[in-house]
Amino acid sequence: MRAEFQTGWIEERLRALGKPKNGLAKVIGQSEARATGIIKGTRQIKARELPAISRYLELSVSEILKHCCGDPGYEQTTTDLAQAGEGDA
């Protein structure tokens, strides 16, 4: 069963942090159009993008997964992804 993606939360977070949308594109190494797709919920966040998005939004990977998936069953995946992203700076 797939949970609904919560739209608008990334844009709200960026606004709260005073960070530009195009900065998200830069940290994930994608075009602004692809980052806009993530923000609008029309493009899924890729697993490899989670650590960079987590740092940029100043949220844990777990918190991002809750917004994207709404499933607390991602705890192990979250730990694995967080550890995988430790070397990314």
Backbone as JSON Lines, residues from 0, in Angstrom:
{"i":0,"aa":"M","n":[0.84,-1.18,0.0],"ca":[0.0,0.0,0.0],"c":[0.88,1.24,0.0]}
{"i":1,"aa":"R","n":[0.6,2.16,-0.86],"ca":[1.41,3.35,-1.0],"c":[0.68,4.54,-0.4]}
{"i":2,"aa":"A","n":[1.37,5.29,0.44],"ca":[0.77,6.46,1.05],"c":[0.85,7.64,0.08]}
{"i":3,"aa":"E","n":[0.0,8.6,0.29],"ca":[-0.01,9.81,-0.53],"c":[1.16,10.71,-0.16]}
{"i":4,"aa":"F","n":[1.75,11.31,-1.17],"ca":[2.81,12.29,-0.97],"c":[2.16,13.57,-0.47]}
{"i":5,"aa":"Q","n":[2.69,14.12,0.58],"ca":[2.18,15.38,1.12],"c":[2.76,16.53,0.32]}
{"i":6,"aa":"T","n":[1.95,17.18,-0.47],"ca":[2.44,18.29,-1.29],"c":[2.52,19.57,-0.46]}
{"i":7,"aa":"G","n":[3.43,20.41,-0.84],"ca":[3.56,21.71,-0.21],"c":[4.53,21.78,0.96]}
{"i":8,"aa":"W","n":[4.86,20.66,1.55],"ca":[5.71,20.69,2.75],"c":[7.13,21.13,2.44]}
{"i":9,"aa":"I","n":[7.66,20.74,1.3],"ca":[9.03,21.14,0.96],"c":[9.09,22.65,0.74]}
{"i":10,"aa":"E","n":[8.11,23.16,0.01],"ca":[8.08,24.61,-0.24],"c":[7.95,25.39,1.07]}
{"i":11,"aa":"E","n":[7.11,24.9,1.97],"ca":[6.95,25.55,3.28],"c":[8.27,25.51,4.06]}
{"i":12,"aa":"R","n":[8.96,24.39,4.0],"ca":[10.22,24.24,4.71],"c":[11.28,25.19,4.14]}
{"i":13,"aa":"L","n":[11.36,25.27,2.83],"ca":[12.31,26.17,2.19],"c":[12.03,27.62,2.6]}
{"i":14,"aa":"R","n":[10.77,27.98,2.61],"ca":[10.38,29.34,3.0],"c":[10.76,29.61,4.46]}
{"i":15,"aa":"A","n":[10.5,28.65,5.33],"ca":[10.83,28.8,6.76],"c":[12.33,28.97,6.98]}
{"i":16,"aa":"L","n":[13.12,28.29,6.17],"ca":[14.58,28.36,6.28],"c":[15.17,29.54,5.49]}
{"i":17,"aa":"G","n":[14.36,30.15,4.65],"ca":[14.85,31.25,3.81],"c":[15.79,30.77,2.72]}
{"i":18,"aa":"K","n":[15.57,29.54,2.26],"ca":[16.43,28.96,1.23],"c":[15.71,28.94,-0.11]}
{"i":19,"aa":"P","n":[16.46,29.17,-1.21],"ca":[15.84,29.18,-2.54],"c":[15.56,27.77,-3.07]}
{"i":20,"aa":"K","n":[14.55,27.69,-3.91],"ca":[14.21,26.41,-4.55],"c":[15.34,25.92,-5.44]}
{"i":21,"aa":"N","n":[16.02,26.84,-6.12],"ca":[17.08,26.4,-7.02],"c":[18.26,25.8,-6.25]}
{"i":22,"aa":"G","n":[18.37,26.11,-4.97],"ca":[19.4,25.5,-4.14],"c":[19.17,24.01,-3.98]}
{"i":23,"aa":"L","n":[17.91,23.62,-3.94],"ca":[17.59,22.19,-3.86],"c":[18.08,21.48,-5.12]}
{"i":24,"aa":"A","n":[17.87,22.1,-6.26],"ca":[18.35,21.52,-7.52],"c":[19.86,21.33,-7.47]}
{"i":25,"aa":"K","n":[20.56,22.31,-6.97],"ca":[22.02,22.24,-6.91],"c":[22.49,21.1,-6.02]}
{"i":26,"aa":"V","n":[21.87,20.94,-4.84],"ca":[22.36,19.92,-3.91],"c":[22.08,18.5,-4.39]}
{"i":27,"aa":"I","n":[21.05,18.33,-5.22],"ca":[20.78,16.98,-5.74],"c":[21.38,16.77,-7.12]}
{"i":28,"aa":"G","n":[22.0,17.81,-7.67],"ca":[22.66,17.69,-8.97],"c":[21.69,17.48,-10.11]}
{"i":29,"aa":"Q","n":[20.53,18.11,-10.02],"ca":[19.51,17.99,-11.06],"c":[19.09,19.37,-11.53]}
{"i":30,"aa":"S","n":[18.32,19.4,-12.58],"ca":[17.82,20.67,-13.11],"c":[16.77,21.26,-12.17]}
{"i":31,"aa":"E","n":[16.54,22.56,-12.34],"ca":[15.51,23.21,-11.54],"c":[14.14,22.59,-11.83]}
{"i":32,"aa":"A","n":[13.91,22.16,-13.06],"ca":[12.63,21.53,-13.41],"c":[12.41,20.25,-12.61]}
{"i":33,"aa":"R","n":[13.47,19.48,-12.45],"ca":[13.33,18.23,-11.67],"c":[13.13,18.53,-10.19]}
{"i":34,"aa":"A","n":[13.82,19.53,-9.69],"ca":[13.62,19.91,-8.29],"c":[12.21,20.43,-8.07]}
{"i":35,"aa":"T","n":[11.7,21.18,-9.03],"ca":[10.32,21.67,-8.94],"c":[9.35,20.5,-8.92]}
{"i":36,"aa":"G","n":[9.64,19.47,-9.69],"ca":[8.81,18.27,-9.67],"c":[8.77,17.63,-8.28]}
{"i":37,"aa":"I","n":[9.91,17.6,-7.61],"ca":[9.95,17.06,-6.24],"c":[9.11,17.94,-5.33]}
{"i":38,"aa":"I","n":[9.28,19.25,-5.44],"ca":[8.56,20.19,-4.58],"c":[7.05,20.06,-4.78]}
{"i":39,"aa":"K","n":[6.63,19.89,-6.03],"ca":[5.19,19.79,-6.34],"c":[4.63,18.39,-6.12]}
{"i":40,"aa":"G","n":[5.53,17.42,-5.93],"ca":[5.07,16.05,-5.72],"c":[4.81,15.28,-6.99]}
{"i":41,"aa":"T","n":[5.28,15.8,-8.13],"ca":[5.09,15.1,-9.39],"c":[6.29,14.24,-9.75]}
{"i":42,"aa":"R","n":[7.36,14.37,-8.98],"ca":[8.56,13.54,-9.17],"c":[8.95,12.96,-7.82]}
{"i":43,"aa":"Q","n":[9.21,11.67,-7.8],"ca":[9.62,11.02,-6.57],"c":[11.05,11.4,-6.2]}
{"i":44,"aa":"I","n":[11.3,11.41,-4.91],"ca":[12.66,11.61,-4.41],"c":[13.38,10.28,-4.55]}
{"i":45,"aa":"K","n":[14.54,10.31,-5.16],"ca":[15.35,9.1,-5.32],"c":[16.11,8.84,-4.02]}
{"i":46,"aa":"A","n":[16.36,7.58,-3.72],"ca":[17.06,7.21,-2.49],"c":[18.42,7.89,-2.41]}
{"i":47,"aa":"R","n":[19.12,8.0,-3.52],"ca":[20.45,8.61,-3.5],"c":[20.38,10.11,-3.21]}
{"i":48,"aa":"E","n":[19.21,10.72,-3.4],"ca":[19.05,12.15,-3.16],"c":[18.7,12.48,-1.71]}
{"i":49,"aa":"L","n":[18.24,11.49,-0.98],"ca":[17.77,11.73,0.39],"c":[18.8,12.38,1.31]}
{"i":50,"aa":"P","n":[20.04,11.9,1.36],"ca":[21.0,12.55,2.27],"c":[21.2,14.04,1.97]}
{"i":51,"aa":"A","n":[21.33,14.39,0.69],"ca":[21.54,15.79,0.31],"c":[20.3,16.63,0.63]}
{"i":52,"aa":"I","n":[19.13,16.11,0.32],"ca":[17.89,16.83,0.62],"c":[17.73,17.0,2.11]}
{"i":53,"aa":"S","n":[18.08,15.97,2.86],"ca":[18.01,16.02,4.32],"c":[18.87,17.15,4.87]}
{"i":54,"aa":"R","n":[20.08,17.25,4.39],"ca":[20.97,18.32,4.85],"c":[20.45,19.69,4.44]}
{"i":55,"aa":"Y","n":[19.98,19.82,3.21],"ca":[19.53,21.11,2.72],"c":[18.28,21.6,3.47]}
{"i":56,"aa":"L","n":[17.36,20.67,3.74],"ca":[16.13,21.04,4.44],"c":[16.3,21.03,5.97]}
{"i":57,"aa":"E","n":[17.49,20.61,6.42],"ca":[17.78,20.55,7.85],"c":[16.76,19.7,8.59]}
{"i":58,"aa":"L","n":[16.47,18.54,7.99],"ca":[15.56,17.54,8.55],"c":[16.24,16.18,8.48]}
{"i":59,"aa":"S","n":[15.83,15.28,9.34],"ca":[16.36,13.92,9.25],"c":[15.76,13.21,8.04]}
{"i":60,"aa":"V","n":[16.45,12.19,7.59],"ca":[15.92,11.38,6.49],"c":[14.59,10.78,6.91]}
{"i":61,"aa":"S","n":[14.49,10.38,8.15],"ca":[13.26,9.81,8.67],"c":[12.09,10.78,8.54]}
{"i":62,"aa":"E","n":[12.32,12.04,8.86],"ca":[11.27,13.05,8.76],"c":[10.84,13.25,7.31]}
{"i":63,"aa":"I","n":[11.79,13.25,6.41],"ca":[11.46,13.38,4.99],"c":[10.63,12.2,4.53]}
{"i":64,"aa":"L","n":[11.01,11.0,4.94],"ca":[10.25,9.81,4.55],"c":[8.84,9.83,5.12]}
{"i":65,"aa":"K","n":[8.66,10.38,6.3],"ca":[7.31,10.5,6.86],"c":[6.45,11.4,5.99]}
{"i":66,"aa":"H","n":[7.03,12.49,5.5],"ca":[6.28,13.4,4.62],"c":[5.99,12.75,3.27]}
{"i":67,"aa":"C","n":[6.97,12.03,2.77],"ca":[6.83,11.42,1.44],"c":[6.0,10.15,1.46]}
{"i":68,"aa":"C","n":[6.15,9.39,2.5],"ca":[5.57,8.05,2.53],"c":[4.56,7.85,3.63]}
{"i":69,"aa":"G","n":[4.69,8.61,4.69],"ca":[3.78,8.48,5.81],"c":[3.86,7.13,6.51]}
{"i":70,"aa":"D","n":[4.93,6.39,6.27],"ca":[5.06,5.04,6.8],"c":[6.22,4.95,7.79]}
{"i":71,"aa":"P","n":[5.9,4.76,9.09],"ca":[6.97,4.64,10.07],"c":[7.77,3.35,9.93]}
{"i":72,"aa":"G","n":[7.38,2.46,9.05],"ca":[8.09,1.21,8.82],"c":[9.39,1.39,8.06]}
{"i":73,"aa":"Y","n":[9.77,2.62,7.75],"ca":[10.99,2.89,7.02],"c":[12.18,3.13,7.94]}
{"i":74,"aa":"E","n":[12.05,2.81,9.23],"ca":[13.12,3.13,10.17],"c":[14.45,2.5,9.8]}
{"i":75,"aa":"Q","n":[14.49,1.23,9.43],"ca":[15.75,0.58,9.08],"c":[16.33,1.19,7.82]}
{"i":76,"aa":"T","n":[15.48,1.42,6.83],"ca":[15.94,2.05,5.6],"c":[16.52,3.42,5.9]}
{"i":77,"aa":"T","n":[15.86,4.14,6.78],"ca":[16.32,5.47,7.17],"c":[17.72,5.41,7.75]}
{"i":78,"aa":"T","n":[17.95,4.46,8.65],"ca":[19.26,4.31,9.26],"c":[20.3,3.98,8.21]}
{"i":79,"aa":"D","n":[19.98,3.06,7.31],"ca":[20.9,2.68,6.24],"c":[21.22,3.87,5.34]}
{"i":80,"aa":"L","n":[20.21,4.64,4.96],"ca":[20.42,5.78,4.09],"c":[21.21,6.88,4.78]}
{"i":81,"aa":"A","n":[20.92,7.11,6.04],"ca":[21.63,8.14,6.78],"c":[23.12,7.78,6.86]}
{"i":82,"aa":"Q","n":[23.4,6.51,7.12],"ca":[24.79,6.08,7.19],"c":[25.45,6.18,5.83]}
{"i":83,"aa":"A","n":[24.72,5.87,4.77],"ca":[25.27,5.95,3.42],"c":[25.61,7.39,3.06]}
{"i":84,"aa":"G","n":[24.84,8.34,3.59],"ca":[25.05,9.73,3.27],"c":[26.1,10.42,4.12]}
{"i":85,"aa":"E","n":[26.62,9.72,5.11],"ca":[27.61,10.34,6.0],"c":[28.86,10.78,5.27]}
{"i":86,"aa":"G","n":[29.21,10.09,4.21],"ca":[30.42,10.44,3.47],"c":[30.2,11.55,2.47]}
{"i":87,"aa":"D","n":[28.93,11.9,2.23],"ca":[28.6,12.97,1.29],"c":[28.7,14.32,2.01]}
{"i":88,"aa":"A","n":[29.52,15.19,1.5],"ca":[29.6,16.52,2.13],"c":[29.64,17.59,1.08]}
